[in-house]
Amino acid sequence: MNESMSTTLAIVTRTAPDRLEVRCHEGVYWSERSIAEFIQVRATLAGGTPMKVLVVLPEDLHFDTQTLASMHYAPTTLPEHCRAEAWAVRNTLNEKITELYFRYFPSPVPSAYFLSEEEANAWLLGQ
């Protein structure tokens, strides 16, 4: 299975018929444009099938603060390629940033964030 595509922010891999993994690059600046690019790649690799998605953030997240003020997912189209989404945020600063974002822009699909990839995977398996 393991079909992959690379974006400015991450490598997106279809690891199973119903699963995508997004592994974000370290030291990359997150912008509206780069986020839109990886969301489009996720949709492309999903091929119209709602996927369980694991997103692993970089340890040191660099981002345009404007990205916290915008909804990046179209609530009506995200469920077409995402069934559930687990975020491995990896540290408490990323956790606070993720919590803030999702407080203002709740996901239209089941989603959760965790400090570790193992916790994120366990939650995602149950979805």
Phi, psi and omega in degrees: 000286178004058172275130183233153172221142180254142175235178177303321185269332193199168166257126180251125184232132172272107187264349179202168181303335182236025187219134172239143173239132179246113180249107186285141177287146174282149172072017181257139180277123180274128178227171177305315183295315182290328177292316178300323179297313183286332175294320178295319178296320176303313181296320180297311181293331178291331176058035178086002179256126176297125185251155164275129186239128172255126176244122178252111182286159173288158177298318185244098185274121177248123185210154172287125183300338177299335180295340177279350183253012183228141173280124183266343181252138172280115184304332181277335182257337180305316180298345177291335181229003179222120179269322179201153185221126177243133181250124171265103188273337168077345175199167187290329177295313177299325178298315180295319179296315180295316178300315179299313181300309184288342173294320180273333183229075181300144180287143176281357177238160177304130179211155179203159177232148186219156177289326184246154176294325180297315178296318179298316179297318181298315179297316183296323178299328181279357182270000000 
